[in-house]
Protein backbone atom coordinates (compact mmCIF):
# COMPACT_ATOMS: atom_id res chain seq x y z
CA UNK A 1 0.00 0.00 0.00
CA UNK A 2 2.86 2.41 0.81
CA UNK A 3 4.52 1.74 -2.54
CA UNK A 4 1.28 2.48 -4.35
CA UNK A 5 0.91 5.77 -2.48
CA UNK A 6 4.52 6.79 -3.30
CA UNK A 7 4.02 5.85 -6.98
CA UNK A 8 0.81 7.90 -7.08
CA UNK A 9 2.57 10.95 -5.57
CA UNK A 10 5.44 10.62 -8.08
CA UNK A 11 3.02 10.37 -11.01
CA UNK A 12 1.03 13.41 -9.87
CA UNK A 13 4.27 15.36 -9.35
CA UNK A 14 5.52 14.46 -12.85
CA UNK A 15 2.17 15.41 -14.37
CA UNK A 16 2.21 18.82 -12.62
CA UNK A 17 5.84 19.40 -13.67
CA UNK A 18 5.07 18.61 -17.32
CA UNK A 19 2.07 20.95 -17.27
CA UNK A 20 4.29 23.72 -15.91
CA UNK A 21 7.01 23.03 -18.50
CA UNK A 22 4.51 23.17 -21.39
CA UNK A 23 3.52 26.72 -20.37
CA UNK A 24 7.11 28.02 -20.52
CA UNK A 25 8.46 29.90 -23.57
CA UNK A 26 10.63 27.72 -25.86
CA UNK A 27 13.95 29.35 -24.89
CA UNK A 28 13.27 28.94 -21.17
CA UNK A 29 12.02 25.39 -21.74
CA UNK A 30 15.26 24.48 -23.54
CA UNK A 31 17.34 25.96 -20.71
CA UNK A 32 15.28 24.00 -18.17
CA UNK A 33 15.77 20.73 -20.11
CA UNK A 34 19.53 21.28 -20.17
CA UNK A 35 19.59 22.04 -16.46
CA UNK A 36 17.46 18.99 -15.62
CA UNK A 37 19.64 16.79 -17.82
CA UNK A 38 22.86 17.94 -16.19
CA UNK A 39 21.49 17.60 -12.66
CA UNK A 40 19.98 14.22 -13.49
CA UNK A 41 23.28 13.01 -14.92
CA UNK A 42 25.13 14.18 -11.83
CA UNK A 43 22.65 12.48 -9.50
CA UNK A 44 22.79 9.33 -11.61
CA UNK A 45 26.56 9.21 -11.25
CA UNK A 46 26.29 9.73 -7.51
CA UNK A 47 23.82 6.84 -7.30
CA UNK A 48 26.15 4.66 -9.37
CA UNK A 49 28.97 5.40 -6.95
CA UNK A 50 26.74 4.73 -3.95
CA UNK A 51 25.84 1.30 -5.34
CA UNK A 52 29.47 0.55 -6.30
CA UNK A 53 28.98 0.68 -10.08
CA UNK A 54 31.31 3.65 -10.73
CA UNK A 55 34.46 5.15 -9.25
CA UNK A 56 33.91 8.08 -6.87
CA UNK A 57 35.86 10.47 -9.13
CA UNK A 58 33.22 10.08 -11.83
CA UNK A 59 30.56 11.13 -9.33
CA UNK A 60 32.56 14.22 -8.37
CA UNK A 61 32.96 15.17 -12.04
CA UNK A 62 29.29 14.51 -12.72
CA UNK A 63 28.20 16.58 -9.74
CA UNK A 64 30.34 19.48 -10.99
CA UNK A 65 28.84 19.45 -14.50
CA UNK A 66 25.86 21.71 -13.64
CA UNK A 67 28.26 24.14 -12.01
CA UNK A 68 30.72 24.18 -14.94
CA UNK A 69 29.34 27.34 -16.57
CA UNK A 70 29.51 29.29 -13.33
CA UNK A 71 32.95 27.90 -12.51
CA UNK A 72 34.33 28.90 -15.91
CA UNK A 73 32.90 32.42 -15.58
CA UNK A 74 34.41 32.80 -12.11
CA UNK A 75 37.73 31.40 -13.30
CA UNK A 76 37.90 33.91 -16.13
CA UNK A 77 36.94 36.75 -13.82
CA UNK A 78 39.81 35.96 -11.49
CA UNK A 79 42.31 35.52 -14.31
CA UNK A 80 43.47 39.07 -15.17
CA UNK A 81 45.83 37.96 -17.93
CA UNK A 82 42.81 36.78 -19.91
CA UNK A 83 41.36 40.30 -19.93
CA UNK A 84 44.65 41.81 -21.03
CA UNK A 85 44.90 39.28 -23.82
CA UNK A 86 41.36 40.03 -24.99
CA UNK A 87 42.07 43.76 -25.10
CA UNK A 88 45.30 43.24 -27.05
CA UNK A 89 43.60 40.93 -29.54
CA UNK A 90 41.43 43.74 -30.91
CA UNK A 91 41.54 44.56 -34.62
CA UNK A 92 44.53 46.47 -35.92
CA UNK A 93 43.68 50.11 -36.32
CA UNK A 94 43.62 51.39 -39.88
CA UNK A 95 45.81 54.32 -40.78
CA UNK A 96 44.30 57.49 -39.47
CA UNK A 97 44.23 60.74 -41.34
CA UNK A 98 42.21 63.89 -40.96
CA UNK A 99 38.51 63.12 -40.75
CA UNK A 100 36.17 64.92 -43.14
CA UNK A 101 32.60 65.98 -42.40
CA UNK A 102 30.95 63.12 -44.30
CA UNK A 103 33.07 60.55 -42.43
CA UNK A 104 32.25 62.24 -39.12
CA UNK A 105 28.53 62.10 -39.89
CA UNK A 106 28.79 58.44 -40.88
CA UNK A 107 30.75 57.67 -37.71
CA UNK A 108 28.03 59.18 -35.53
CA UNK A 109 25.27 57.63 -37.65
CA UNK A 110 23.82 61.00 -38.66
CA UNK A 111 21.86 61.17 -41.90
CA UNK A 112 20.90 64.07 -44.10
CA UNK A 113 22.50 67.37 -44.94
CA UNK A 114 25.31 68.76 -42.77
CA UNK A 115 23.62 72.18 -42.67
CA UNK A 116 20.51 70.63 -41.08
CA UNK A 117 22.49 69.30 -38.09
CA UNK A 118 21.94 70.80 -34.70
CA UNK A 119 24.15 70.75 -31.64
CA UNK A 120 21.59 68.51 -29.85
CA UNK A 121 21.65 65.97 -32.72
CA UNK A 122 25.43 65.69 -32.58
CA UNK A 123 25.63 65.46 -28.79
CA UNK A 124 22.76 62.93 -28.66
CA UNK A 125 24.33 60.69 -31.30
CA UNK A 126 27.71 60.94 -29.56
CA UNK A 127 26.21 60.05 -26.17
CA UNK A 128 24.32 57.08 -27.60
CA UNK A 129 27.42 55.66 -29.27
CA UNK A 130 29.70 56.25 -26.30
CA UNK A 131 27.35 54.28 -24.08
CA UNK A 132 28.04 51.30 -26.33
CA UNK A 133 31.66 51.87 -27.36
CA UNK A 134 33.32 53.24 -24.22
CA UNK A 135 36.35 51.14 -23.16
CA UNK A 136 34.93 50.79 -19.64
CA UNK A 137 31.86 49.11 -21.12
CA UNK A 138 33.61 46.61 -23.36
CA UNK A 139 34.40 48.87 -26.31
CA UNK A 140 37.89 49.77 -27.41
CA UNK A 141 40.00 52.91 -27.34
CA UNK A 142 40.20 53.29 -31.12
CA UNK A 143 36.43 53.43 -31.68
CA UNK A 144 35.90 55.75 -28.71
CA UNK A 145 38.58 58.10 -30.05
CA UNK A 146 36.99 58.10 -33.54
CA UNK A 147 33.56 58.95 -32.09
CA UNK A 148 35.06 61.76 -30.01
CA UNK A 149 36.95 63.08 -33.04
CA UNK A 150 33.76 63.06 -35.13
CA UNK A 151 31.85 64.96 -32.43
CA UNK A 152 34.57 67.61 -32.09
CA UNK A 153 34.82 68.11 -35.85
CA UNK A 154 31.06 68.52 -36.31
CA UNK A 155 30.71 70.86 -33.32
CA UNK A 156 33.56 73.02 -34.70
CA UNK A 157 31.76 73.18 -38.07
CA UNK A 158 28.62 74.46 -36.35
CA UNK A 159 30.45 77.27 -34.51
N, C-alpha and C positions, 0 to 999 in steps of 0.2 A: 504494500500500500504506500509506503514512504517513497519507493522508487517511482511509482506512478505519479505521485504528487510532485516530485522533483522534475520529472520529465514534462509534466504539464506546465510548470512554472517556466522551464527553459523554452518550451515551444511558444508560450505567450510572450516571453521576453524577446525571442527572435522575431516574432510577428510584429511586435511594436517597434523594434529597431528597424526592420525593413520598411515599415510604413513611414517612419521618420526619414529614412535615407531617400525614399522615393520623392519626398517633398523638397529635397535640397536641390540647388542649382547644379548643373553638370560639373562645373569646375570644382565646387566644394565637395561634391560626391566623389570625384576622382581622387581628390586629396585625402578624403576619409578612407577610401578603399586602400590607398597606399599605406596610410597610417595603420589601419587594421591589419593589413598583410604583414607589415614589419613587426608590429607587436605580437601578432599571432605566431610568426616565425620564431621570434625570440622566446616566447613562452613555450613553444613546441620544443625548442632546443633545451630549455631548462628542464622540461619534463623528461626528455630523453636522457639527460644527465642523471636526473633523480632516479630513474629506473635502471641506470647502468648501461644504456644503449649508445652513449656518446661520451667523449672525453669532456672534462669540465671546461677546458679552454674554448671549445666550440660554443658552450652555453654562454660564456662571458662575451665572446664575439657576437653571438646572436642577440644577446640582451643589449649590446651597445649599438646595434644597427639602427633602431629608431632615433637614437641620439646622435647619429653620425653627422647630420646636417648642422646641428647646433654646435657640435664639437669642432667641425671644420671652420665654421664662422668664427668661433672664439679663438681657435688657433691662428687664423689669419689676422684677427684683430690684435693679438699679442705678438705678432711677428712683424716688427717695424721695417725690416729689410724688404718685405714683400711690397709695402706701400711705396718705398723709394724706387723699387724696380718698376712698379706700375707707372709711376710718374715719369721715369726716364724712358719708358717704352713708347711714349707718345709719338705721333707722326713728326717727321722732320719738317721744320718750318720752311716754307718756300721763301725765295729771296724777296726781301721787302724793299719797296721803293716808295716814293711819295704817293699817297692815296688821292684819287680824284673824287669829285663829287658823286658821280654815278656809282663808283665802287663803295663809297661811304653809305649811300642810300641803300644799296643792295646788302651791305653788311648789316645794317640795322633793320632790314626788311621793310623799308619804306617804299611805297609805290607812288606813282604820279610825277607831277612836275616839281622841280626843286624850288620854284618860286611860291608854290602853294604850301610849302612846309611851314609849320609854326614851331616855336620853341617847345611847346607842350608835347607835340608829336615826337620830336627828337628825344626829349628827356624820357617820355613814356616808353618809347621803343628801346632806348638804352637800358632803362631800369628793368624792363621785361627780359631782355637778353642777359643782363648781368645776373639776374636771379638764377638763370640756368647755367651760365658759363663761368661763374666766378670760381677761382681755384679752390676756395674753401668749401665749395659745394660740389666738387668733383669735376669741374671744368679744368682748363689748362691756362697757363699764363699767356700763351700766344694769342688764343682767341679773345681773352679778356682785354689784352692790349689793343687788338684790332678794333674791338667794339668801342673802347675808349677813344682811340684815334679817330674813328668815324664820327663819334659824337662831337669831339672838339672841332673837327674840320667843318661840320655842318653848322655848329653854333657860331663859329667865326664867320661863315658865309652870311649868316643872318644879320650879324652886327654891322 
